[in-house]
């Protein structure tokens, strides 16, 4: 889990790990004298671990540390060595003054002020964006994030400034480019501005300019926007048994029916359910283990399955027992149920609810029971503890969650097993 400013400010030496992870190689290091600094962890060629100091906190903020860490990851991906990165960070490779760059561009192609020396061409914003994207892409979680990172820049920034040299773009141009979508598509605008800031930060590190024209307070430049946080639509717990009864007989494909049942009974995320493989299930112990590659927080997750959840999976054997995926759809590109299949089924029962919303229903019901600890409920949902908690919490409380998941299933189903695969049959 990523660090927060509150965690950084409250962290103290000897009260936990010496280095607190923010993810993707960025750490906060704690010193005995109270000093704190951001460091970057790298392991060139799978050799010895090397730490690169980025700056002291609070002189360097968390946001700036993340930006610098992201650029460093890109430099390593670009073939730079630890020595190269440290030299760039130390400022020994100073960026050229703007006047020098203008003079250099006015000279004949292929020449600089020094006779015979090759002239490094100043890239356009679009060219620098491409370099930034290729460096950032390996660290993105999935194809959706890859597409979003590039498309926002290409759609909203390239038409106005894409063809301009990276060192000639001014702050007012960035403001004017973002302004049309700042209120209309605020979240998109905010993310686009953040990515634009990263592109100019890379240009600064590579010596193409001395400042970052995208580094400004958007609330001052563009105005504050009042936003309302929207949660995933969900059913109140008292209506979940009604949904379960409806799910037994609603006309739909069996694969979709049983996938929805399993998601509901286990409080798992849609992706984890739709891409579940037969090998993930141990029917002897009744445990479903999802590997880290399918988990949002990239950490494997075990679920103690209720009797009803096990039955929902077993009912799929005649349909997909010969396939890799339990809820296989060979005709789909992914080989699994499509992303919105469960949601589209759920809104047939109640418009506005989502597959993810059933996790909220489960969490609300569990809290109302007043019998289960917060940690038990959070591990059931695969929510990650912060780094300070994780340093001391080494188990996943599987045994404690057995009762929780069976009680939830009994509440949802009224104690009955799911309807059988063949119409009109319900397991006893």
C-alpha positions as CSV (number, residue, x, y, z in Angstrom):
1,X,0.0,0.0,0.0
2,X,1.3,3.5,-0.8
3,X,2.4,5.8,1.9
4,X,0.5,8.8,3.1
5,X,1.8,12.1,4.4
6,X,0.2,11.3,7.8
7,X,2.1,8.0,8.0
8,X,5.3,9.7,7.0
9,X,5.0,12.3,9.7
10,X,4.1,9.8,12.4
11,X,6.7,7.3,11.5
12,X,9.6,7.0,14.0
13,X,12.9,5.2,14.1
14,X,12.9,1.8,15.9
15,X,9.1,1.7,16.1
16,X,9.0,-0.5,13.0
17,X,10.9,-1.1,9.8
18,X,13.8,1.2,9.1
19,X,12.5,1.7,5.5
20,X,8.8,2.1,4.7
21,X,7.8,1.1,1.2
22,X,5.7,3.3,-1.1
23,X,5.9,0.7,-3.8
24,X,7.8,0.4,-7.1
25,X,11.2,0.9,-5.5
26,X,10.5,4.1,-3.5
27,X,11.1,4.0,0.3
28,X,11.1,6.4,3.2
29,X,14.2,5.8,5.4
30,X,14.1,6.6,9.1
31,X,17.2,7.7,11.0
32,X,17.9,7.5,14.7
33,X,18.3,11.3,15.0
34,X,14.8,11.8,13.6
35,X,15.8,12.6,10.1
36,X,13.8,11.1,7.2
37,X,14.7,10.8,3.6
38,X,13.4,9.3,0.4
39,X,15.5,6.5,-1.2
40,X,15.2,4.4,-4.3
41,X,16.0,0.7,-4.3
42,X,17.5,-1.0,-7.3
43,X,19.2,-4.3,-8.0
44,X,21.2,-4.0,-11.3
45,X,21.6,-7.3,-13.0
46,X,20.1,-9.1,-10.1
47,X,23.3,-8.3,-8.2
48,X,23.7,-6.4,-4.9
49,X,20.9,-4.1,-3.8
50,X,21.8,-0.4,-4.3
51,X,20.1,2.5,-2.6
52,X,19.9,5.9,-4.2
53,X,19.1,8.9,-2.0
54,X,16.5,11.2,-3.6
55,X,16.1,13.9,-0.9
56,X,15.2,14.7,2.7
57,X,11.7,15.0,4.0
58,X,9.9,17.4,4.4
59,X,12.2,19.5,2.0
60,X,11.2,16.9,-0.6
61,X,7.5,16.1,-0.5
62,X,5.9,12.7,-1.2
63,X,4.5,13.8,-4.6
64,X,7.9,15.1,-5.8
65,X,9.6,11.9,-4.5
66,X,7.2,9.7,-6.5
67,X,7.8,11.8,-9.6
68,X,11.5,11.5,-9.3
69,X,11.3,7.7,-8.6
70,X,9.2,7.3,-11.7
71,X,11.8,9.1,-13.8
72,X,14.6,7.0,-12.3
73,X,12.8,3.8,-13.3
74,X,12.6,5.2,-16.8
75,X,16.3,6.0,-16.8
76,X,17.2,2.5,-15.8
77,X,14.8,1.1,-18.5
78,X,16.6,3.4,-20.9
79,X,19.9,1.7,-20.1
80,X,21.3,4.2,-17.7
81,X,23.6,3.0,-14.9
82,X,23.4,3.8,-11.2
83,X,26.4,6.1,-11.6
84,X,24.6,7.9,-14.5
85,X,21.5,8.4,-12.4
86,X,23.4,9.7,-9.4
87,X,25.3,12.1,-11.6
88,X,22.1,13.4,-13.0
89,X,20.6,13.8,-9.5
90,X,23.7,15.5,-8.2
91,X,23.3,18.2,-10.8
92,X,26.7,17.7,-12.4
93,X,25.1,17.4,-15.8
94,X,23.5,20.9,-15.8
95,X,20.8,21.7,-18.3
96,X,21.7,24.2,-21.0
97,X,20.4,27.8,-20.6
98,X,17.5,28.6,-22.8
99,X,19.5,31.1,-24.8
100,X,22.1,28.5,-25.6
101,X,19.5,26.1,-26.8
102,X,18.0,28.8,-29.1
103,X,21.5,29.6,-30.5
104,X,22.2,25.9,-31.0
105,X,19.0,25.4,-33.0
106,X,19.9,28.4,-35.3
107,X,23.1,26.7,-36.3
108,X,23.4,24.4,-39.4
109,X,22.0,20.9,-38.9
110,X,24.4,18.5,-37.4
111,X,26.6,21.2,-35.8
112,X,26.9,22.9,-32.4
113,X,29.1,25.8,-31.2
114,X,32.0,23.4,-31.1
115,X,33.3,22.6,-34.6
116,X,32.4,19.1,-35.7
117,X,30.4,18.2,-32.6
118,X,27.0,16.6,-33.3
119,X,24.0,18.6,-32.3
120,X,21.5,16.9,-30.0
121,X,18.1,17.8,-31.5
122,X,15.6,19.3,-29.1
123,X,12.5,17.1,-29.1
124,X,8.9,18.2,-29.5
125,X,6.5,17.7,-26.7
126,X,5.0,14.7,-28.6
127,X,8.5,13.1,-29.0
128,X,9.3,13.7,-25.3
129,X,5.9,12.2,-24.4
130,X,6.7,9.1,-26.4
131,X,10.0,8.7,-24.5
132,X,8.2,9.2,-21.2
133,X,5.5,6.7,-22.1
134,X,7.9,4.0,-23.2
135,X,9.7,4.4,-19.9
136,X,6.5,4.4,-17.8
137,X,4.7,1.6,-19.6
138,X,6.5,-1.4,-18.0
139,X,5.4,-0.2,-14.5
140,X,1.7,0.0,-15.4
141,X,-0.6,-2.7,-14.1
142,X,-2.7,-3.6,-17.1
143,X,-3.5,-2.8,-20.7
144,X,-6.3,-0.4,-19.6
145,X,-3.9,1.7,-17.6
146,X,-1.4,1.7,-20.5
147,X,-4.1,2.9,-22.9
148,X,-5.4,5.6,-20.5
149,X,-1.9,7.0,-19.9
150,X,-1.2,7.5,-23.6
151,X,-4.7,8.4,-24.8
152,X,-5.2,11.3,-22.4
153,X,-2.0,13.0,-23.5
154,X,-2.6,12.3,-27.2
155,X,-6.2,13.5,-27.1
156,X,-6.0,16.6,-24.9
157,X,-2.3,17.8,-25.2
158,X,-1.1,16.9,-28.7
159,X,-3.5,19.1,-30.7
160,X,-2.3,22.3,-29.1
161,X,1.3,21.7,-28.1
162,X,2.3,18.3,-29.5
163,X,4.4,19.8,-32.4
164,X,6.1,22.5,-30.3
165,X,9.8,22.1,-29.1
166,X,9.7,21.0,-25.5
167,X,11.8,24.0,-24.4
168,X,9.5,26.6,-25.9
169,X,6.2,25.7,-24.2
170,X,5.2,28.2,-21.5
171,X,3.0,27.8,-18.4
172,X,0.0,29.8,-19.8
173,X,-0.1,27.4,-22.8
174,X,-0.5,24.4,-20.4
175,X,-3.3,26.2,-18.5
176,X,-5.1,27.1,-21.8
177,X,-4.9,23.5,-23.0
178,X,-6.3,22.0,-19.8
179,X,-8.9,24.7,-19.2
180,X,-11.6,23.4,-21.6
181,X,-11.9,20.1,-19.7
182,X,-11.1,21.2,-16.2
183,X,-14.7,21.3,-15.1
184,X,-16.3,19.2,-17.8
185,X,-14.1,16.2,-17.2
186,X,-12.3,17.1,-14.0
187,X,-10.8,13.8,-13.1
188,X,-9.5,13.3,-16.7
189,X,-8.1,16.8,-16.7
190,X,-6.4,16.3,-13.3
191,X,-4.7,13.1,-14.4
192,X,-3.7,14.6,-17.8
193,X,-2.1,17.5,-16.1
194,X,-0.2,15.1,-13.7
195,X,1.1,13.1,-16.7
196,X,2.1,16.3,-18.5
197,X,4.0,17.4,-15.4
198,X,5.9,14.1,-15.5
199,X,6.8,14.6,-19.2
200,X,8.3,18.1,-18.5
201,X,10.1,16.7,-15.4
202,X,11.8,14.2,-17.7
203,X,12.7,17.0,-20.1
204,X,14.2,18.9,-17.2
205,X,16.3,16.0,-16.1
206,X,17.6,15.4,-19.6
207,X,18.7,19.0,-19.9
208,X,16.1,20.4,-22.4
209,X,14.8,23.0,-20.0
210,X,15.4,24.6,-16.6
211,X,11.8,24.6,-15.3
212,X,8.6,22.6,-15.4
213,X,5.7,24.7,-16.8
214,X,3.2,22.1,-15.7
215,X,4.2,22.4,-12.1
216,X,1.6,24.9,-10.8
217,X,-1.4,24.9,-8.4
218,X,-4.4,24.1,-10.6
219,X,-6.8,25.4,-8.0
220,X,-5.3,28.9,-8.5
221,X,-4.8,28.7,-12.2
222,X,-8.0,26.9,-13.2
223,X,-10.2,27.3,-10.1
224,X,-11.3,24.8,-7.5
225,X,-13.8,22.2,-8.5
226,X,-16.2,20.7,-6.0
227,X,-16.4,17.0,-6.5
228,X,-18.7,14.4,-4.9
229,X,-17.1,11.0,-4.3
230,X,-19.3,8.3,-5.7
231,X,-19.2,4.8,-4.3
232,X,-20.0,1.6,-6.2
233,X,-23.8,1.1,-6.2
234,X,-24.7,-1.6,-3.7
235,X,-27.7,-3.3,-2.0
236,X,-28.4,-2.9,1.7
237,X,-27.6,-6.2,3.4
238,X,-31.2,-6.9,4.1
239,X,-32.0,-7.1,0.4
240,X,-29.1,-9.5,-0.6
241,X,-31.1,-12.7,0.3
242,X,-33.8,-11.3,-2.1
243,X,-31.2,-11.0,-4.8
244,X,-30.0,-14.5,-4.2
245,X,-33.5,-15.9,-4.6
246,X,-33.9,-14.0,-7.8
247,X,-30.6,-15.2,-9.0
248,X,-31.7,-18.9,-8.8
249,X,-34.2,-18.7,-11.5
250,X,-33.6,-15.5,-13.6
251,X,-33.1,-16.5,-17.3
252,X,-29.3,-16.3,-18.0
253,X,-26.4,-18.4,-19.0
254,X,-25.4,-21.0,-16.3
255,X,-21.8,-19.7,-16.5
256,X,-22.9,-16.2,-15.6
257,X,-25.3,-17.4,-12.9
258,X,-22.7,-19.4,-11.0
259,X,-20.0,-16.8,-11.4
260,X,-22.3,-14.2,-9.8
261,X,-23.1,-16.7,-7.0
262,X,-19.4,-17.3,-6.3
263,X,-18.6,-13.6,-6.3
264,X,-21.5,-12.8,-4.0
265,X,-20.7,-15.6,-1.5
266,X,-17.0,-14.9,-1.3
267,X,-17.0,-11.0,-1.6
268,X,-14.3,-11.3,-4.3
269,X,-13.7,-8.8,-7.0
270,X,-15.1,-9.4,-10.5
271,X,-11.7,-10.0,-12.2
272,X,-10.6,-12.5,-9.6
273,X,-13.8,-14.4,-10.0
274,X,-14.1,-14.3,-13.8
275,X,-10.5,-15.4,-14.3
276,X,-10.5,-18.1,-11.6
277,X,-8.8,-21.3,-12.7
278,X,-9.6,-24.8,-11.6
279,X,-6.1,-25.2,-10.2
280,X,-6.8,-22.3,-7.7
281,X,-9.4,-24.4,-5.8
282,X,-8.4,-27.0,-3.2
283,X,-11.6,-28.9,-2.6
284,X,-10.0,-31.0,0.2
285,X,-9.4,-27.9,2.4
286,X,-12.1,-25.7,0.9
287,X,-9.7,-22.9,0.1
288,X,-9.6,-20.8,-3.0
289,X,-6.2,-19.2,-3.6
290,X,-5.9,-16.3,-6.1
291,X,-2.4,-15.6,-7.3
292,X,-0.9,-12.1,-7.0
293,X,-1.1,-11.5,-10.8
294,X,-4.9,-11.3,-10.5
295,X,-5.0,-9.3,-7.3
296,X,-5.3,-5.5,-7.2
297,X,-2.6,-5.2,-4.6
298,X,-0.4,-7.8,-6.2
299,X,-0.4,-10.2,-3.2
300,X,-2.0,-13.7,-3.3
301,X,-5.2,-14.1,-1.4
302,X,-6.8,-17.1,0.2
303,X,-10.5,-17.5,0.8
304,X,-12.1,-20.2,3.0
305,X,-15.1,-21.2,0.9
306,X,-18.5,-21.8,2.4
307,X,-20.4,-25.0,1.6
308,X,-22.6,-23.0,-0.9
309,X,-19.5,-21.4,-2.6
310,X,-18.0,-24.9,-3.1
311,X,-21.2,-26.1,-4.6
312,X,-21.4,-23.2,-7.0
313,X,-17.9,-24.1,-8.4
314,X,-18.6,-27.8,-8.6
315,X,-21.8,-27.1,-10.6
316,X,-19.5,-25.8,-13.3
317,X,-17.6,-29.0,-13.9
318,X,-19.9,-30.4,-16.6
319,X,-19.6,-27.1,-18.5
320,X,-15.9,-26.2,-18.1
321,X,-14.1,-29.0,-16.3
322,X,-12.0,-29.5,-19.5
323,X,-11.1,-25.8,-19.7
324,X,-8.4,-23.9,-17.7
325,X,-10.9,-21.3,-16.4
326,X,-13.9,-22.2,-14.3
327,X,-16.0,-19.6,-16.0
328,X,-14.6,-20.1,-19.4
329,X,-15.9,-18.3,-22.5
330,X,-13.7,-19.5,-25.3
331,X,-15.2,-17.2,-27.9
332,X,-14.2,-14.1,-25.9
333,X,-10.7,-12.6,-26.5
334,X,-9.8,-13.1,-22.8
335,X,-11.3,-16.6,-22.7
336,X,-13.4,-15.5,-19.7
337,X,-16.7,-13.8,-19.0
338,X,-16.6,-10.2,-20.2
339,X,-15.8,-7.4,-17.7
340,X,-19.4,-6.1,-17.4
341,X,-21.3,-9.4,-17.5
342,X,-22.0,-9.7,-13.8
343,X,-22.8,-6.0,-13.5
344,X,-25.3,-6.2,-16.4
345,X,-27.0,-9.1,-14.8
346,X,-27.2,-7.4,-11.4
347,X,-28.8,-4.2,-12.8
348,X,-31.6,-6.4,-14.2
349,X,-32.5,-6.9,-10.5
350,X,-31.9,-3.3,-9.3
351,X,-30.7,-0.5,-11.6
352,X,-27.5,1.2,-10.3
353,X,-26.0,-1.7,-8.4
354,X,-22.6,-3.1,-9.4
355,X,-20.7,-6.3,-9.0
356,X,-18.2,-4.5,-6.7
357,X,-21.1,-3.2,-4.6
358,X,-21.7,-6.7,-3.2
359,X,-18.4,-6.3,-1.3
360,X,-19.8,-3.3,0.4
361,X,-23.0,-5.2,1.3
362,X,-20.8,-8.0,2.8
363,X,-18.7,-5.5,4.8
364,X,-21.8,-3.7,6.2
365,X,-23.4,-7.0,7.2
366,X,-20.2,-8.3,8.8
367,X,-19.8,-5.1,10.9
368,X,-23.4,-5.3,12.0
369,X,-22.8,-8.7,13.5
370,X,-20.4,-7.2,16.1
371,X,-18.6,-10.6,16.3
372,X,-15.8,-10.2,13.8
373,X,-12.7,-8.1,14.2
374,X,-11.8,-5.4,11.8
375,X,-8.7,-7.3,10.7
376,X,-10.8,-10.4,9.9
377,X,-13.2,-8.4,7.7
378,X,-10.4,-6.5,6.0
379,X,-8.5,-9.7,5.1
380,X,-11.7,-11.2,3.8
381,X,-11.9,-8.3,1.3
382,X,-8.1,-8.5,0.5
383,X,-7.6,-5.0,1.8
384,X,-3.9,-4.3,2.4
385,X,-2.7,-3.1,5.9
386,X,-0.4,-0.1,5.8
387,X,3.4,-0.8,6.0
388,X,3.6,-0.3,9.8
389,X,0.8,-2.8,10.4
390,X,2.1,-5.2,7.8
391,X,5.5,-5.3,9.5
392,X,3.9,-7.0,12.5
393,X,0.8,-8.7,10.9
394,X,2.3,-11.7,9.1
395,X,-0.7,-14.1,8.9
396,X,-3.9,-13.8,6.9
397,X,-6.3,-14.9,9.6
398,X,-7.7,-17.7,7.5
399,X,-9.0,-19.8,10.4
400,X,-10.9,-16.8,11.8
401,X,-12.4,-16.1,8.4
402,X,-13.9,-19.6,8.1
403,X,-16.8,-18.8,10.4
404,X,-17.3,-15.3,8.8
405,X,-17.7,-16.7,5.3
406,X,-20.0,-19.6,6.3
407,X,-22.2,-17.3,8.3
408,X,-22.4,-14.8,5.4
409,X,-23.3,-17.6,3.0
410,X,-26.0,-19.0,5.4
411,X,-27.5,-15.5,5.7
412,X,-27.5,-14.9,2.0
413,X,-28.9,-18.3,1.0
414,X,-31.1,-19.1,4.0
415,X,-28.9,-22.1,4.5
416,X,-29.7,-23.7,1.2
417,X,-27.2,-24.7,-1.6
418,X,-27.4,-23.1,-5.0
419,X,-29.9,-24.3,-7.6
420,X,-28.6,-27.3,-9.6
421,X,-27.3,-27.0,-13.1
422,X,-30.3,-28.7,-14.5
423,X,-33.6,-26.7,-14.3
424,X,-35.8,-27.4,-11.3
425,X,-33.2,-29.0,-9.1
426,X,-31.9,-27.5,-5.9
427,X,-29.2,-29.2,-3.9
428,X,-30.2,-30.2,-0.4
